[in-house]
Amino acid sequence: MAPHYFILGSSEWYRGLSNDMEEIRLPLSSLPATVTSFTYPDSFTAMGFGADFGIPYEPRDYHGKVFLLDELDEVIGKHGLPSDEPVTAMRATRSARLRSRHP
């Protein structure tokens, strides 16, 4: 079972990362909250992988954490939606990436 990555909302920057990028739209309510988690702003940034690619890393209190779906409103309410600008997008895609272990 592999995680499935989603962008909450849309991101022109993320869409342009690959020629074969595909899009799926589904309501958050269709994801089971008990098996759906997310990192903020995304797993690449949250887990500190940017430094391996020369991207500046600024530790934040939400880095290194995995949140449950029912925490989404609280996290976005506290930290907002990350920018979709290319300058900051390597540190934060448009929004949280969601993972679901539910097939």
C-alpha positions as CSV (number, residue, x, y, z in Angstrom):
1,M,0.0,0.0,0.0
2,A,1.6,3.3,-1.1
3,P,0.6,6.8,-0.1
4,H,-1.3,8.9,-2.6
5,Y,-0.4,12.5,-2.8
6,F,-2.9,15.3,-3.3
7,I,-2.7,19.0,-3.4
8,L,-5.5,20.8,-1.6
9,G,-6.9,23.3,-4.0
10,S,-4.9,23.9,-7.2
11,S,-1.3,24.8,-8.0
12,E,-0.2,25.9,-11.4
13,W,3.4,25.5,-10.2
14,Y,2.9,21.9,-9.1
15,R,1.0,21.1,-12.3
16,G,4.0,22.2,-14.3
17,L,6.5,19.9,-12.5
18,S,5.9,17.1,-15.0
19,N,4.6,16.7,-18.5
20,D,2.5,13.8,-17.5
21,M,0.9,15.3,-14.4
22,E,-2.7,14.4,-14.0
23,E,-5.5,15.9,-12.0
24,I,-8.3,14.4,-9.9
25,R,-10.9,16.4,-8.0
26,L,-12.7,15.0,-5.1
27,P,-14.4,16.4,-2.0
28,L,-12.5,16.2,1.3
29,S,-15.6,14.6,2.7
30,S,-15.0,11.5,0.5
31,L,-11.7,10.8,2.3
32,P,-12.1,8.8,5.5
33,A,-10.8,11.0,8.4
34,T,-9.5,8.0,10.4
35,V,-7.0,7.0,7.8
36,T,-6.2,10.3,6.0
37,S,-3.3,12.4,7.1
38,F,-1.3,15.4,5.9
39,T,1.9,17.3,6.3
40,Y,2.1,21.0,6.2
41,P,3.0,22.7,4.0
42,D,4.0,19.5,2.2
43,S,6.1,16.4,3.0
44,F,9.2,17.6,1.2
45,T,9.4,20.8,3.2
46,A,7.9,19.4,6.5
47,M,10.5,16.6,6.6
48,G,13.5,18.9,5.8
49,F,14.5,17.4,2.5
50,G,15.0,20.8,0.8
51,A,18.5,21.2,2.3
52,D,19.6,18.2,0.3
53,F,18.8,20.1,-2.8
54,G,20.2,23.5,-1.8
55,I,16.8,24.9,-0.8
56,P,17.0,27.0,2.4
57,Y,15.3,25.4,5.4
58,E,13.7,27.5,8.0
59,P,12.4,25.2,10.8
60,R,8.8,25.8,11.9
61,D,6.8,24.3,14.7
62,Y,4.7,22.3,12.2
63,H,7.7,20.6,10.5
64,G,8.3,17.0,11.2
65,K,4.7,16.4,12.1
66,V,1.9,14.4,10.5
67,F,-1.6,15.7,11.1
68,L,-5.0,14.0,10.9
69,L,-7.6,15.2,8.4
70,D,-9.8,16.6,11.2
71,E,-6.9,19.0,12.1
72,L,-6.8,20.6,8.7
73,D,-9.0,23.6,9.5
74,E,-7.0,24.3,12.7
75,V,-3.6,24.1,10.9
76,I,-4.7,26.3,7.9
77,G,-6.4,28.7,10.3
78,K,-3.2,29.1,12.3
79,H,-0.7,29.1,9.4
80,G,-2.7,30.0,6.3
81,L,-2.4,28.5,2.8
82,P,1.2,28.6,1.4
83,S,2.0,30.6,-1.7
84,D,1.9,29.2,-5.2
85,E,4.7,31.5,-6.3
86,P,7.7,29.6,-7.8
87,V,10.1,31.4,-5.4
88,T,8.4,29.9,-2.3
89,A,6.8,26.9,-3.9
90,M,9.8,24.7,-3.5
91,R,9.3,25.3,0.2
92,A,5.6,25.1,0.1
93,T,3.2,23.9,-2.6
94,R,-0.2,25.5,-2.7
95,S,-1.4,23.6,0.2
96,A,-1.1,20.5,2.3
97,R,-0.5,17.2,0.7
98,L,-3.0,14.6,1.9
99,R,-2.3,10.9,2.3
100,S,-4.9,8.3,2.6
101,R,-4.3,4.6,3.5
102,H,-7.8,3.8,2.3
103,P,-7.9,2.2,-1.2
